[in-house]
Amino acid sequence: MNQQLIFNDDYHFDAMHQAVSCTVLQGGLRLQVLILMPDGWQQDAWLLQVKEDCFFWEEQIEDAVKAGAISDDSIIRLQGDA
């Protein structure tokens, strides 16, 4: 567990972005994370898959933060893998 990031465990499907959305806290800043749904997936199935693979996605989020892959609107966008 990375003490620099706090995962809020608030995964839900964001239909507007066609992605699973969650939030993390980093140094008091709340960052939104979007994990884009790959083609061929249903919304409920993608949400369940991301939740089941949460440790993988937590590592991806940590790597994105370290790489500075945060947009001006404090959103991290990750490409979903099937």
PyMOL Python script that loads the backbone (N, CA, C, O; Angstrom):
from pymol import cmd

cmd.read_pdbstr("""\
ATOM      1  N   MET A   1       0.849  -1.187   0.000  1.00  0.00           N
ATOM      2  CA  MET A   1       0.000   0.000   0.000  1.00  0.00           C
ATOM      3  C   MET A   1       0.888   1.242   0.000  1.00  0.00           C
ATOM      4  O   MET A   1       1.821   1.341   0.797  1.00  0.00           O
ATOM      5  N   ASN A   2       0.610   2.149  -0.857  1.00  0.00           N
ATOM      6  CA  ASN A   2       1.376   3.380  -0.978  1.00  0.00           C
ATOM      7  C   ASN A   2       0.736   4.430  -0.076  1.00  0.00           C
ATOM      8  O   ASN A   2      -0.413   4.816  -0.289  1.00  0.00           O
ATOM      9  N   GLN A   3       1.474   4.890   0.925  1.00  0.00           N
ATOM     10  CA  GLN A   3       0.933   5.868   1.865  1.00  0.00           C
ATOM     11  C   GLN A   3       0.768   7.255   1.242  1.00  0.00           C
ATOM     12  O   GLN A   3       0.116   8.119   1.829  1.00  0.00           O
ATOM     13  N   GLN A   4       1.346   7.478   0.073  1.00  0.00           N
ATOM     14  CA  GLN A   4       1.203   8.772  -0.577  1.00  0.00           C
ATOM     15  C   GLN A   4      -0.127   8.903  -1.285  1.00  0.00           C
ATOM     16  O   GLN A   4      -0.582  10.016  -1.552  1.00  0.00           O
ATOM     17  N   LEU A   5      -0.761   7.776  -1.595  1.00  0.00           N
ATOM     18  CA  LEU A   5      -2.070   7.783  -2.240  1.00  0.00           C
ATOM     19  C   LEU A   5      -3.070   7.074  -1.338  1.00  0.00           C
ATOM     20  O   LEU A   5      -2.778   6.015  -0.782  1.00  0.00           O
ATOM     21  N   ILE A   6      -4.233   7.657  -1.199  1.00  0.00           N
ATOM     22  CA  ILE A   6      -5.311   7.031  -0.452  1.00  0.00           C
ATOM     23  C   ILE A   6      -6.429   6.746  -1.438  1.00  0.00           C
ATOM     24  O   ILE A   6      -6.973   7.654  -2.065  1.00  0.00           O
ATOM     25  N   PHE A   7      -6.763   5.463  -1.565  1.00  0.00           N
ATOM     26  CA  PHE A   7      -7.804   5.048  -2.495  1.00  0.00           C
ATOM     27  C   PHE A   7      -9.141   5.058  -1.765  1.00  0.00           C
ATOM     28  O   PHE A   7      -9.277   4.484  -0.685  1.00  0.00           O
ATOM     29  N   ASN A   8     -10.122   5.717  -2.367  1.00  0.00           N
ATOM     30  CA  ASN A   8     -11.409   5.908  -1.714  1.00  0.00           C
ATOM     31  C   ASN A   8     -12.378   4.748  -1.905  1.00  0.00           C
ATOM     32  O   ASN A   8     -13.449   4.747  -1.299  1.00  0.00           O
ATOM     33  N   ASP A   9     -12.037   3.769  -2.724  1.00  0.00           N
ATOM     34  CA  ASP A   9     -12.889   2.598  -2.955  1.00  0.00           C
ATOM     35  C   ASP A   9     -14.303   3.015  -3.356  1.00  0.00           C
ATOM     36  O   ASP A   9     -15.289   2.487  -2.843  1.00  0.00           O
ATOM     37  N   ASP A  10     -14.380   3.961  -4.273  1.00  0.00           N
ATOM     38  CA  ASP A  10     -15.675   4.482  -4.729  1.00  0.00           C
ATOM     39  C   ASP A  10     -15.876   4.233  -6.226  1.00  0.00           C
ATOM     40  O   ASP A  10     -16.330   5.112  -6.960  1.00  0.00           O
ATOM     41  N   TYR A  11     -15.532   3.033  -6.659  1.00  0.00           N
ATOM     42  CA  TYR A  11     -15.642   2.668  -8.066  1.00  0.00           C
ATOM     43  C   TYR A  11     -17.104   2.713  -8.527  1.00  0.00           C
ATOM     44  O   TYR A  11     -17.999   2.212  -7.847  1.00  0.00           O
ATOM     45  N   HIS A  12     -17.325   3.321  -9.689  1.00  0.00           N
ATOM     46  CA  HIS A  12     -18.645   3.299 -10.327  1.00  0.00           C
ATOM     47  C   HIS A  12     -18.446   3.501 -11.832  1.00  0.00           C
ATOM     48  O   HIS A  12     -17.385   3.939 -12.278  1.00  0.00           O
ATOM     49  N   PHE A  13     -19.480   3.175 -12.597  1.00  0.00           N
ATOM     50  CA  PHE A  13     -19.370   3.341 -14.037  1.00  0.00           C
ATOM     51  C   PHE A  13     -19.849   4.734 -14.422  1.00  0.00           C
ATOM     52  O   PHE A  13     -20.942   5.148 -14.036  1.00  0.00           O
ATOM     53  N   ASP A  14     -19.032   5.456 -15.183  1.00  0.00           N
ATOM     54  CA  ASP A  14     -19.337   6.798 -15.665  1.00  0.00           C
ATOM     55  C   ASP A  14     -19.749   6.671 -17.128  1.00  0.00           C
ATOM     56  O   ASP A  14     -18.903   6.527 -18.011  1.00  0.00           O
ATOM     57  N   ALA A  15     -21.051   6.725 -17.375  1.00  0.00           N
ATOM     58  CA  ALA A  15     -21.575   6.515 -18.729  1.00  0.00           C
ATOM     59  C   ALA A  15     -21.122   7.609 -19.694  1.00  0.00           C
ATOM     60  O   ALA A  15     -20.909   7.337 -20.875  1.00  0.00           O
ATOM     61  N   MET A  16     -20.970   8.841 -19.209  1.00  0.00           N
ATOM     62  CA  MET A  16     -20.562   9.928 -20.081  1.00  0.00           C
ATOM     63  C   MET A  16     -19.170   9.673 -20.680  1.00  0.00           C
ATOM     64  O   MET A  16     -18.940   9.958 -21.855  1.00  0.00           O
ATOM     65  N   HIS A  17     -18.264   9.148 -19.888  1.00  0.00           N
ATOM     66  CA  HIS A  17     -16.900   8.887 -20.334  1.00  0.00           C
ATOM     67  C   HIS A  17     -16.688   7.441 -20.777  1.00  0.00           C
ATOM     68  O   HIS A  17     -15.611   7.093 -21.262  1.00  0.00           O
ATOM     69  N   GLN A  18     -17.712   6.594 -20.612  1.00  0.00           N
ATOM     70  CA  GLN A  18     -17.594   5.167 -20.918  1.00  0.00           C
ATOM     71  C   GLN A  18     -16.360   4.585 -20.225  1.00  0.00           C
ATOM     72  O   GLN A  18     -15.486   3.979 -20.845  1.00  0.00           O
ATOM     73  N   ALA A  19     -16.337   4.803 -18.899  1.00  0.00           N
ATOM     74  CA  ALA A  19     -15.191   4.393 -18.105  1.00  0.00           C
ATOM     75  C   ALA A  19     -15.622   4.105 -16.674  1.00  0.00           C
ATOM     76  O   ALA A  19     -16.643   4.601 -16.199  1.00  0.00           O
ATOM     77  N   VAL A  20     -14.820   3.292 -16.001  1.00  0.00           N
ATOM     78  CA  VAL A  20     -14.980   3.141 -14.563  1.00  0.00           C
ATOM     79  C   VAL A  20     -14.286   4.343 -13.937  1.00  0.00           C
ATOM     80  O   VAL A  20     -13.177   4.712 -14.323  1.00  0.00           O
ATOM     81  N   SER A  21     -14.951   4.934 -12.979  1.00  0.00           N
ATOM     82  CA  SER A  21     -14.432   6.117 -12.301  1.00  0.00           C
ATOM     83  C   SER A  21     -14.207   5.805 -10.830  1.00  0.00           C
ATOM     84  O   SER A  21     -14.980   5.073 -10.212  1.00  0.00           O
ATOM     85  N   CYS A  22     -13.140   6.368 -10.276  1.00  0.00           N
ATOM     86  CA  CYS A  22     -12.889   6.298  -8.844  1.00  0.00           C
ATOM     87  C   CYS A  22     -12.060   7.525  -8.474  1.00  0.00           C
ATOM     88  O   CYS A  22     -11.615   8.273  -9.344  1.00  0.00           O
ATOM     89  N   THR A  23     -11.862   7.718  -7.182  1.00  0.00           N
ATOM     90  CA  THR A  23     -11.056   8.850  -6.746  1.00  0.00           C
ATOM     91  C   THR A  23      -9.952   8.385  -5.804  1.00  0.00           C
ATOM     92  O   THR A  23     -10.075   7.369  -5.121  1.00  0.00           O
ATOM     93  N   VAL A  24      -8.871   9.160  -5.790  1.00  0.00           N
ATOM     94  CA  VAL A  24      -7.765   8.949  -4.859  1.00  0.00           C
ATOM     95  C   VAL A  24      -7.394  10.305  -4.267  1.00  0.00           C
ATOM     96  O   VAL A  24      -7.649  11.353  -4.860  1.00  0.00           O
ATOM     97  N   LEU A  25      -6.796  10.259  -3.105  1.00  0.00           N
ATOM     98  CA  LEU A  25      -6.285  11.471  -2.480  1.00  0.00           C
ATOM     99  C   LEU A  25      -4.769  11.423  -2.513  1.00  0.00           C
ATOM    100  O   LEU A  25      -4.153  10.413  -2.174  1.00  0.00           O
ATOM    101  N   GLN A  26      -4.182  12.537  -2.929  1.00  0.00           N
ATOM    102  CA  GLN A  26      -2.728  12.659  -2.955  1.00  0.00           C
ATOM    103  C   GLN A  26      -2.376  14.007  -2.357  1.00  0.00           C
ATOM    104  O   GLN A  26      -2.669  15.050  -2.943  1.00  0.00           O
ATOM    105  N   GLY A  27      -1.755  13.987  -1.203  1.00  0.00           N
ATOM    106  CA  GLY A  27      -1.339  15.228  -0.560  1.00  0.00           C
ATOM    107  C   GLY A  27      -2.486  16.211  -0.381  1.00  0.00           C
ATOM    108  O   GLY A  27      -2.298  17.415  -0.555  1.00  0.00           O
ATOM    109  N   GLY A  28      -3.662  15.723  -0.040  1.00  0.00           N
ATOM    110  CA  GLY A  28      -4.820  16.575   0.166  1.00  0.00           C
ATOM    111  C   GLY A  28      -5.580  16.921  -1.097  1.00  0.00           C
ATOM    112  O   GLY A  28      -6.647  17.531  -1.022  1.00  0.00           O
ATOM    113  N   LEU A  29      -5.060  16.549  -2.257  1.00  0.00           N
ATOM    114  CA  LEU A  29      -5.718  16.815  -3.527  1.00  0.00           C
ATOM    115  C   LEU A  29      -6.510  15.587  -3.947  1.00  0.00           C
ATOM    116  O   LEU A  29      -5.988  14.472  -3.953  1.00  0.00           O
ATOM    117  N   ARG A  30      -7.765  15.797  -4.296  1.00  0.00           N
ATOM    118  CA  ARG A  30      -8.618  14.700  -4.756  1.00  0.00           C
ATOM    119  C   ARG A  30      -8.490  14.582  -6.268  1.00  0.00           C
ATOM    120  O   ARG A  30      -8.774  15.529  -7.002  1.00  0.00           O
ATOM    121  N   LEU A  31      -8.063  13.416  -6.722  1.00  0.00           N
ATOM    122  CA  LEU A  31      -7.885  13.162  -8.144  1.00  0.00           C
ATOM    123  C   LEU A  31      -8.949  12.179  -8.612  1.00  0.00           C
ATOM    124  O   LEU A  31      -9.221  11.186  -7.936  1.00  0.00           O
ATOM    125  N   GLN A  32      -9.540  12.447  -9.744  1.00  0.00           N
ATOM    126  CA  GLN A  32     -10.473  11.511 -10.351  1.00  0.00           C
ATOM    127  C   GLN A  32      -9.702  10.619 -11.299  1.00  0.00           C
ATOM    128  O   GLN A  32      -8.809  11.081 -12.010  1.00  0.00           O
ATOM    129  N   VAL A  33     -10.044   9.343 -11.311  1.00  0.00           N
ATOM    130  CA  VAL A  33      -9.417   8.370 -12.195  1.00  0.00           C
ATOM    131  C   VAL A  33     -10.494   7.802 -13.103  1.00  0.00           C
ATOM    132  O   VAL A  33     -11.561   7.394 -12.643  1.00  0.00           O
ATOM    133  N   LEU A  34     -10.203   7.781 -14.399  1.00  0.00           N
ATOM    134  CA  LEU A  34     -11.087   7.163 -15.379  1.00  0.00           C
ATOM    135  C   LEU A  34     -10.338   6.011 -16.026  1.00  0.00           C
ATOM    136  O   LEU A  34      -9.258   6.198 -16.587  1.00  0.00           O
ATOM    137  N   ILE A  35     -10.917   4.811 -15.945  1.00  0.00           N
ATOM    138  CA  ILE A  35     -10.348   3.634 -16.587  1.00  0.00           C
ATOM    139  C   ILE A  35     -11.274   3.311 -17.749  1.00  0.00           C
ATOM    140  O   ILE A  35     -12.349   2.736 -17.574  1.00  0.00           O
ATOM    141  N   LEU A  36     -10.828   3.695 -18.944  1.00  0.00           N
ATOM    142  CA  LEU A  36     -11.680   3.619 -20.128  1.00  0.00           C
ATOM    143  C   LEU A  36     -12.038   2.178 -20.483  1.00  0.00           C
ATOM    144  O   LEU A  36     -11.192   1.286 -20.440  1.00  0.00           O
ATOM    145  N   MET A  37     -13.298   1.969 -20.832  1.00  0.00           N
ATOM    146  CA  MET A  37     -13.808   0.643 -21.156  1.00  0.00           C
ATOM    147  C   MET A  37     -13.380   0.243 -22.568  1.00  0.00           C
ATOM    148  O   MET A  37     -13.603   0.992 -23.520  1.00  0.00           O
ATOM    149  N   PRO A  38     -12.769  -0.933 -22.707  1.00  0.00           N
ATOM    150  CA  PRO A  38     -12.396  -1.408 -24.043  1.00  0.00           C
ATOM    151  C   PRO A  38     -13.637  -1.771 -24.857  1.00  0.00           C
ATOM    152  O   PRO A  38     -14.698  -2.052 -24.300  1.00  0.00           O
ATOM    153  N   ASP A  39     -13.490  -1.761 -26.171  1.00  0.00           N
ATOM    154  CA  ASP A  39     -14.579  -2.178 -27.056  1.00  0.00           C
ATOM    155  C   ASP A  39     -14.999  -3.606 -26.733  1.00  0.00           C
ATOM    156  O   ASP A  39     -14.176  -4.451 -26.381  1.00  0.00           O
ATOM    157  N   GLY A  40     -16.289  -3.853 -26.860  1.00  0.00           N
ATOM    158  CA  GLY A  40     -16.805  -5.197 -26.677  1.00  0.00           C
ATOM    159  C   GLY A  40     -17.223  -5.540 -25.264  1.00  0.00           C
ATOM    160  O   GLY A  40     -17.705  -6.646 -25.018  1.00  0.00           O
ATOM    161  N   TRP A  41     -17.053  -4.625 -24.331  1.00  0.00           N
ATOM    162  CA  TRP A  41     -17.435  -4.874 -22.943  1.00  0.00           C
ATOM    163  C   TRP A  41     -18.787  -4.238 -22.640  1.00  0.00           C
ATOM    164  O   TRP A  41     -19.152  -3.221 -23.230  1.00  0.00           O
ATOM    165  N   GLN A  42     -19.520  -4.841 -21.721  1.00  0.00           N
ATOM    166  CA  GLN A  42     -20.736  -4.250 -21.167  1.00  0.00           C
ATOM    167  C   GLN A  42     -20.353  -3.465 -19.915  1.00  0.00           C
ATOM    168  O   GLN A  42     -19.380  -3.807 -19.243  1.00  0.00           O
ATOM    169  N   GLN A  43     -21.108  -2.422 -19.600  1.00  0.00           N
ATOM    170  CA  GLN A  43     -20.778  -1.550 -18.471  1.00  0.00           C
ATOM    171  C   GLN A  43     -20.645  -2.313 -17.153  1.00  0.00           C
ATOM    172  O   GLN A  43     -19.654  -2.149 -16.442  1.00  0.00           O
ATOM    173  N   ASP A  44     -21.635  -3.146 -16.822  1.00  0.00           N
ATOM    174  CA  ASP A  44     -21.600  -3.870 -15.547  1.00  0.00           C
ATOM    175  C   ASP A  44     -20.424  -4.831 -15.482  1.00  0.00           C
ATOM    176  O   ASP A  44     -19.788  -4.975 -14.438  1.00  0.00           O
ATOM    177  N   ALA A  45     -20.137  -5.487 -16.599  1.00  0.00           N
ATOM    178  CA  ALA A  45     -19.024  -6.440 -16.635  1.00  0.00           C
ATOM    179  C   ALA A  45     -17.687  -5.718 -16.460  1.00  0.00           C
ATOM    180  O   ALA A  45     -16.801  -6.210 -15.762  1.00  0.00           O
ATOM    181  N   TRP A  46     -17.542  -4.545 -17.098  1.00  0.00           N
ATOM    182  CA  TRP A  46     -16.287  -3.787 -16.977  1.00  0.00           C
ATOM    183  C   TRP A  46     -16.094  -3.287 -15.551  1.00  0.00           C
ATOM    184  O   TRP A  46     -14.985  -3.349 -15.020  1.00  0.00           O
ATOM    185  N   LEU A  47     -17.152  -2.796 -14.929  1.00  0.00           N
ATOM    186  CA  LEU A  47     -17.065  -2.338 -13.545  1.00  0.00           C
ATOM    187  C   LEU A  47     -16.642  -3.489 -12.640  1.00  0.00           C
ATOM    188  O   LEU A  47     -15.752  -3.326 -11.806  1.00  0.00           O
ATOM    189  N   LEU A  48     -17.259  -4.629 -12.795  1.00  0.00           N
ATOM    190  CA  LEU A  48     -16.915  -5.797 -11.986  1.00  0.00           C
ATOM    191  C   LEU A  48     -15.471  -6.217 -12.217  1.00  0.00           C
ATOM    192  O   LEU A  48     -14.764  -6.546 -11.265  1.00  0.00           O
ATOM    193  N   GLN A  49     -15.023  -6.209 -13.474  1.00  0.00           N
ATOM    194  CA  GLN A  49     -13.652  -6.597 -13.786  1.00  0.00           C
ATOM    195  C   GLN A  49     -12.641  -5.651 -13.144  1.00  0.00           C
ATOM    196  O   GLN A  49     -11.639  -6.099 -12.585  1.00  0.00           O
ATOM    197  N   VAL A  50     -12.896  -4.356 -13.222  1.00  0.00           N
ATOM    198  CA  VAL A  50     -11.976  -3.379 -12.620  1.00  0.00           C
ATOM    199  C   VAL A  50     -11.931  -3.574 -11.101  1.00  0.00           C
ATOM    200  O   VAL A  50     -10.856  -3.532 -10.502  1.00  0.00           O
ATOM    201  N   LYS A  51     -13.083  -3.786 -10.485  1.00  0.00           N
ATOM    202  CA  LYS A  51     -13.107  -4.028  -9.034  1.00  0.00           C
ATOM    203  C   LYS A  51     -12.322  -5.278  -8.672  1.00  0.00           C
ATOM    204  O   LYS A  51     -11.567  -5.283  -7.700  1.00  0.00           O
ATOM    205  N   GLU A  52     -12.498  -6.343  -9.456  1.00  0.00           N
ATOM    206  CA  GLU A  52     -11.776  -7.587  -9.181  1.00  0.00           C
ATOM    207  C   GLU A  52     -10.270  -7.416  -9.356  1.00  0.00           C
ATOM    208  O   GLU A  52      -9.487  -8.072  -8.668  1.00  0.00           O
ATOM    209  N   ASP A  53      -9.864  -6.546 -10.266  1.00  0.00           N
ATOM    210  CA  ASP A  53      -8.444  -6.302 -10.532  1.00  0.00           C
ATOM    211  C   ASP A  53      -7.946  -5.028  -9.848  1.00  0.00           C
ATOM    212  O   ASP A  53      -7.028  -4.375 -10.343  1.00  0.00           O
ATOM    213  N   CYS A  54      -8.543  -4.679  -8.726  1.00  0.00           N
ATOM    214  CA  CYS A  54      -8.252  -3.375  -8.115  1.00  0.00           C
ATOM    215  C   CYS A  54      -6.781  -3.190  -7.768  1.00  0.00           C
ATOM    216  O   CYS A  54      -6.272  -2.075  -7.874  1.00  0.00           O
ATOM    217  N   PHE A  55      -6.080  -4.247  -7.357  1.00  0.00           N
ATOM    218  CA  PHE A  55      -4.665  -4.079  -7.022  1.00  0.00           C
ATOM    219  C   PHE A  55      -3.841  -3.742  -8.259  1.00  0.00           C
ATOM    220  O   PHE A  55      -2.907  -2.944  -8.187  1.00  0.00           O
ATOM    221  N   PHE A  56      -4.185  -4.347  -9.396  1.00  0.00           N
ATOM    222  CA  PHE A  56      -3.525  -4.006 -10.659  1.00  0.00           C
ATOM    223  C   PHE A  56      -3.760  -2.534 -10.984  1.00  0.00           C
ATOM    224  O   PHE A  56      -2.819  -1.815 -11.319  1.00  0.00           O
ATOM    225  N   TRP A  57      -5.009  -2.085 -10.886  1.00  0.00           N
ATOM    226  CA  TRP A  57      -5.332  -0.704 -11.238  1.00  0.00           C
ATOM    227  C   TRP A  57      -4.730   0.283 -10.251  1.00  0.00           C
ATOM    228  O   TRP A  57      -4.356   1.391 -10.635  1.00  0.00           O
ATOM    229  N   GLU A  58      -4.631  -0.104  -8.981  1.00  0.00           N
ATOM    230  CA  GLU A  58      -3.979   0.776  -8.011  1.00  0.00           C
ATOM    231  C   GLU A  58      -2.526   1.011  -8.408  1.00  0.00           C
ATOM    232  O   GLU A  58      -2.026   2.131  -8.305  1.00  0.00           O
ATOM    233  N   GLU A  59      -1.851  -0.034  -8.859  1.00  0.00           N
ATOM    234  CA  GLU A  59      -0.474   0.123  -9.319  1.00  0.00           C
ATOM    235  C   GLU A  59      -0.407   1.029 -10.548  1.00  0.00           C
ATOM    236  O   GLU A  59       0.493   1.862 -10.655  1.00  0.00           O
ATOM    237  N   GLN A  60      -1.352   0.870 -11.472  1.00  0.00           N
ATOM    238  CA  GLN A  60      -1.382   1.712 -12.671  1.00  0.00           C
ATOM    239  C   GLN A  60      -1.611   3.177 -12.301  1.00  0.00           C
ATOM    240  O   GLN A  60      -1.006   4.077 -12.883  1.00  0.00           O
ATOM    241  N   ILE A  61      -2.483   3.401 -11.336  1.00  0.00           N
ATOM    242  CA  ILE A  61      -2.766   4.769 -10.880  1.00  0.00           C
ATOM    243  C   ILE A  61      -1.524   5.365 -10.226  1.00  0.00           C
ATOM    244  O   ILE A  61      -1.169   6.513 -10.494  1.00  0.00           O
ATOM    245  N   GLU A  62      -0.864   4.593  -9.371  1.00  0.00           N
ATOM    246  CA  GLU A  62       0.362   5.065  -8.725  1.00  0.00           C
ATOM    247  C   GLU A  62       1.424   5.405  -9.764  1.00  0.00           C
ATOM    248  O   GLU A  62       2.099   6.429  -9.655  1.00  0.00           O
ATOM    249  N   ASP A  63       1.570   4.554 -10.764  1.00  0.00           N
ATOM    250  CA  ASP A  63       2.550   4.806 -11.830  1.00  0.00           C
ATOM    251  C   ASP A  63       2.193   6.078 -12.604  1.00  0.00           C
ATOM    252  O   ASP A  63       3.078   6.862 -12.947  1.00  0.00           O
ATOM    253  N   ALA A  64       0.913   6.283 -12.876  1.00  0.00           N
ATOM    254  CA  ALA A  64       0.480   7.477 -13.603  1.00  0.00           C
ATOM    255  C   ALA A  64       0.768   8.740 -12.789  1.00  0.00           C
ATOM    256  O   ALA A  64       1.198   9.751 -13.343  1.00  0.00           O
ATOM    257  N   VAL A  65       0.535   8.684 -11.493  1.00  0.00           N
ATOM    258  CA  VAL A  65       0.824   9.846 -10.638  1.00  0.00           C
ATOM    259  C   VAL A  65       2.323  10.129 -10.639  1.00  0.00           C
ATOM    260  O   VAL A  65       2.741  11.278 -10.777  1.00  0.00           O
ATOM    261  N   LYS A  66       3.128   9.083 -10.485  1.00  0.00           N
ATOM    262  CA  LYS A  66       4.584   9.259 -10.495  1.00  0.00           C
ATOM    263  C   LYS A  66       5.065   9.850 -11.818  1.00  0.00           C
ATOM    264  O   LYS A  66       6.010  10.640 -11.845  1.00  0.00           O
ATOM    265  N   ALA A  67       4.412   9.465 -12.913  1.00  0.00           N
ATOM    266  CA  ALA A  67       4.799   9.945 -14.247  1.00  0.00           C
ATOM    267  C   ALA A  67       4.220  11.325 -14.552  1.00  0.00           C
ATOM    268  O   ALA A  67       4.518  11.905 -15.596  1.00  0.00           O
ATOM    269  N   GLY A  68       3.402  11.849 -13.654  1.00  0.00           N
ATOM    270  CA  GLY A  68       2.815  13.163 -13.881  1.00  0.00           C
ATOM    271  C   GLY A  68       1.704  13.156 -14.916  1.00  0.00           C
ATOM    272  O   GLY A  68       1.455  14.169 -15.568  1.00  0.00           O
ATOM    273  N   ALA A  69       1.038  12.024 -15.071  1.00  0.00           N
ATOM    274  CA  ALA A  69      -0.020  11.883 -16.085  1.00  0.00           C
ATOM    275  C   ALA A  69      -1.368  12.358 -15.543  1.00  0.00           C
ATOM    276  O   ALA A  69      -2.377  11.661 -15.649  1.00  0.00           O
ATOM    277  N   ILE A  70      -1.361  13.539 -14.971  1.00  0.00           N
ATOM    278  CA  ILE A  70      -2.577  14.133 -14.411  1.00  0.00           C
ATOM    279  C   ILE A  70      -2.936  15.340 -15.259  1.00  0.00           C
ATOM    280  O   ILE A  70      -2.112  16.234 -15.453  1.00  0.00           O
ATOM    281  N   SER A  71      -4.161  15.371 -15.764  1.00  0.00           N
ATOM    282  CA  SER A  71      -4.577  16.491 -16.612  1.00  0.00           C
ATOM    283  C   SER A  71      -4.790  17.749 -15.770  1.00  0.00           C
ATOM    284  O   SER A  71      -4.797  17.692 -14.540  1.00  0.00           O
ATOM    285  N   ASP A  72      -4.960  18.867 -16.437  1.00  0.00           N
ATOM    286  CA  ASP A  72      -5.171  20.144 -15.749  1.00  0.00           C
ATOM    287  C   ASP A  72      -6.414  20.136 -14.873  1.00  0.00           C
ATOM    288  O   ASP A  72      -6.503  20.893 -13.906  1.00  0.00           O
ATOM    289  N   ASP A  73      -7.380  19.274 -15.213  1.00  0.00           N
ATOM    290  CA  ASP A  73      -8.597  19.193 -14.409  1.00  0.00           C
ATOM    291  C   ASP A  73      -8.512  18.080 -13.363  1.00  0.00           C
ATOM    292  O   ASP A  73      -9.542  17.600 -12.890  1.00  0.00           O
ATOM    293  N   SER A  74      -7.294  17.666 -12.998  1.00  0.00           N
ATOM    294  CA  SER A  74      -7.024  16.670 -11.954  1.00  0.00           C
ATOM    295  C   SER A  74      -7.641  15.310 -12.257  1.00  0.00           C
ATOM    296  O   SER A  74      -8.146  14.641 -11.356  1.00  0.00           O
ATOM    297  N   ILE A  75      -7.600  14.901 -13.521  1.00  0.00           N
ATOM    298  CA  ILE A  75      -8.113  13.602 -13.923  1.00  0.00           C
ATOM    299  C   ILE A  75      -6.976  12.761 -14.485  1.00  0.00           C
ATOM    300  O   ILE A  75      -6.169  13.231 -15.288  1.00  0.00           O
ATOM    301  N   ILE A  76      -6.930  11.517 -14.049  1.00  0.00           N
ATOM    302  CA  ILE A  76      -6.001  10.537 -14.597  1.00  0.00           C
ATOM    303  C   ILE A  76      -6.824   9.631 -15.496  1.00  0.00           C
ATOM    304  O   ILE A  76      -7.798   9.026 -15.049  1.00  0.00           O
ATOM    305  N   ARG A  77      -6.443   9.537 -16.741  1.00  0.00           N
ATOM    306  CA  ARG A  77      -7.146   8.672 -17.700  1.00  0.00           C
ATOM    307  C   ARG A  77      -6.249   7.482 -18.042  1.00  0.00           C
ATOM    308  O   ARG A  77      -5.121   7.636 -18.508  1.00  0.00           O
ATOM    309  N   LEU A  78      -6.791   6.298 -17.796  1.00  0.00           N
ATOM    310  CA  LEU A  78      -6.059   5.070 -18.080  1.00  0.00           C
ATOM    311  C   LEU A  78      -6.815   4.291 -19.148  1.00  0.00           C
ATOM    312  O   LEU A  78      -8.044   4.215 -19.126  1.00  0.00           O
ATOM    313  N   GLN A  79      -6.079   3.724 -20.065  1.00  0.00           N
ATOM    314  CA  GLN A  79      -6.689   2.894 -21.093  1.00  0.00           C
ATOM    315  C   GLN A  79      -6.984   1.530 -20.508  1.00  0.00           C
ATOM    316  O   GLN A  79      -6.093   0.880 -19.960  1.00  0.00           O
ATOM    317  N   GLY A  80      -8.221   1.091 -20.619  1.00  0.00           N
ATOM    318  CA  GLY A  80      -8.585  -0.219 -20.110  1.00  0.00           C
ATOM    319  C   GLY A  80      -8.054  -1.317 -21.008  1.00  0.00           C
ATOM    320  O   GLY A  80      -8.019  -1.174 -22.230  1.00  0.00           O
ATOM    321  N   ASP A  81      -7.646  -2.405 -20.398  1.00  0.00           N
ATOM    322  CA  ASP A  81      -7.146  -3.561 -21.137  1.00  0.00           C
ATOM    323  C   ASP A  81      -8.153  -4.692 -21.000  1.00  0.00           C
ATOM    324  O   ASP A  81      -8.651  -4.969 -19.910  1.00  0.00           O
ATOM    325  N   ALA A  82      -8.438  -5.328 -22.100  1.00  0.00           N
ATOM    326  CA  ALA A  82      -9.382  -6.445 -22.073  1.00  0.00           C
ATOM    327  C   ALA A  82      -8.735  -7.680 -21.504  1.00  0.00           C
ATOM    328  O   ALA A  82      -9.379  -8.724 -21.402  1.00  0.00           O
TER     329      ALA A  82
END
""", "prot")
cmd.dss("prot")
cmd.show_as("cartoon", "prot")
cmd.util.cbc("prot")
cmd.orient("prot")
